[in-house]
Amino acid sequence: MTMELLTMRAPDGATSEARLFETKRPGPGLLVLPAMGVNARAYDRLAERLLEAGVTTMVVELRGGDTSSIRARKGVDYGYAELLEDMTQHLELLRTHVTGPVSLLGHSLGGQLATVGLARWFVPGAKLIVIASGTVHHRAWSGLRQLGVFAGTQLAQVVARGLGFYPGHRLGFGGLQGKSLIIDWSNASRTGAFTSQRDGVLEHRLHELAPEVLAIHVQGDTMAPRATTEALLRKVKHARVQWLNVMPPAQPKKMNPHFRWLKDPAPAAIAIAHFLLAPPLSPRGGEG
């Protein structure tokens, strides 16, 4: 398989590498947004399977990740607003390599960004795929898990505010992240609304859109139960949603299915390729 590294440069000068798997044939493109703290190269197997099926795929590096020129520390910050701006630049880069519409796939945090970003990115023919992703709003969970999600996200905000960044690489969750990202994320857990420290409310126009959506739930995923995915997609009021349940590979057992599906993404890739290459559904009212 041929993979090309492309450099994305954001308006503020930050750079990162995008991993392009290009078919060289006319057709759609797919932008893949990783989970928090997961490097772009972790999605190579998924991108290779999609390439085999005829889908040009670009996997981005989230700001602060492996190939990003940004490293979160006190005085070096970023949040939802900067990540969404980066994704806009990645989309424009991918559009120069495909003839068809560009769709979005997001895993975990990437799914939240892709969903919220529809309001600024949506064009006719674009589709949305969320896999192992859902709202972080604590009320989407039940029982003791609801309390745990609330407490954990709010504690993360306290740590980020106190240090000026979030040392998730030392705490075992989320990787090294900007203070504002953790504040934005924990506020979404508290209120259920996606807002930014810099730009305020990020959900404008979502209720007007009617994209085709493929929602993939990974069996046994305790970090994105199906109820959280349903709650996330309710923000896109007129979305036409198809559901798919996939079984993660048996190994490594100690890895949560939330990430383990990446070890064998073939079942998800087959469904994603079929969804992207299928003729569009008949449009209905509600699109902006």
Residue, then its C-alpha position, 0 to 999 in steps of 0.5 A: m500500500t502507498m501512503e503519502l505524508l502531507t504537511m498541514r499548516a494552520p493559520d496560526g503556523a502550527t503544523s502536523e502531518a496527515r497520512l494520505f491513502e489515495t486510490k488515484r481513481p475518481g470517487p469520494g474522500l474520507l477524513v479520519l479524526p482520531a480519538m483523544g491521545v491517539n496518534a494518526r498512525a494507529y489508523d493505518r490498518l483502517a485506512e489500508r482496508l478502505l483504500e483496498a475498497g476504493v476510498t481515498t482516506m486521509v488520517v489527520e494528526l490532532r493538534g498536540g499529537d505525535t507529528s504536531s509542532i505543538r506540545a501542550r504546556k503552561g502557556v501553550d494552549y488549544g481547545y475545540a476551536e483550534l482543533l476545528e480550525d485544523m480540521t478545516q485545513h485538513l479538509e481543504l487539503l483532502r479536497t485537492h486529492v479527490t473528485g467526489p464529496v468528502s465525508l468525515l469519520g470520527h473516533s471518540l473525541g474525533g466523532q464529537l468534533a466531526t459531528v459539531g463540525l458539520a455546521r461549518w463543513f457540510v456540503p451536499g453528498a457529505k456523510l458522517i461516520v462515528i465509531a466508538s464515539g458519543t457525547v461525554h455528557h454525564r447524563a447519557w450514562s446511567g447509575l454509578r457510571q454517570l457519577g464516575v464520568f462527571a467526577g472524572t471529567q471535572l477533576a481533569q478540568v481542575v488538574a488542567r486549570g491548576l497546571g496550565f495543561y493536562p498531563g494525561h500521558r502521566l495519568g493514564f488517559g487522554g495523552l498530553q493535552g491543552k488546558s482549554l481542550i480539557i475545559d471544553w471537554s469537561n464543560a460538555s460533560r457537565t452541560g451536554a453542550f459543545t462550547s469553546q473557551r474562545d468561540g462560545v457555542l459550537e452547535h449552530r445550525l446542526h438542527e438544520l442538517a440532514p446528513e446520512v450517518l453511519a453509527i458504529h457501536v463496538q460491543g463491550d465498549t464502556m467508554a462510548p455506550r450506545a446511549t451516548t452515541e444516540a445522545l450525540l446524534r440527537k444534536v443533528k435533528h434530521a440525521r438519517v442514521q444507519w446503525l452497525n454493531v461490530m465485535p472487537p478482536a479477542q486480543p489484547k484482552k486488557m485493552n478496552p474495545h473502545f480502542r481494541w477494534l483498531k487491531d482488526p478494523a476489517p469489519a468496520a471498514i467493509a461497512i464504511a466503504h459500502f456506506l460511502l460508495a452507495p448512491p445517496l439517499s433521496p434528500r429530504g427537508g431540513e438541509g441547510 
